[in-house]
Amino acid sequence: MTSDRDMLWHRCAHLGRVLLPLVDQEPWRRDRRHENLQTWGIDTVEGERLIEVFAALAAHAVAADASVSAAEFDALRVSAVADAATGKRDIELLAGLPDTFADSRDVQAVGVFRLYAYTGGQSSRRLFQLSREVRHALAVLGEQTPMPSVTCGDIFRRAAEAGLPQ
């Protein structure tokens, strides 16, 4: 049986996975992000995977701070997740994660994030740069939705409408 903690992470990881495909519906945004990653010396594939997990970690931190269950996750405001991406320290985003992950990609991505967070120096700078990309991507999704306070559920509905995997 899957615990609520594991289900919460699953919802957070799903938010991270749909973030870039939704933003990339305007292809010039992907090109701009790739240019930024190149400029910062970050491999595009690694950078995009770190952006995904960064968004998931930020969402998880907000949900944990608000004591939100997996069932309540859809009501979480996207602006709060964006604020956490740039407002919380890297190691704060790692607090309260499940002990194990069902998806091996999450294990690897969280491990790389953890390594970057604890290494410091250039790695910390890269996480700072990636945090700005996460915040920007979430802001773009918020601006594209006609509602005043966009929620994670709104993002999931857009992802379903776009035919992204659930």
Buried (B, 14 or more C-beta within 10 A) or exposed (E): EEEEBBBBBBBBBBBBBBBBBBBBEEEEBBEEBEEBBEEBEBEBEEBBBBBBBBBBBBBBBBBBBEEBEBEBBBEBBBBBBBBBBBEBEBEBBBEBBBEEBEEEEBEEBBEBBBEBBEEEEEBBEBBEBBBEBBBBBBBBBBEEBEEEEBBBBBBBEBBEEEEBEE
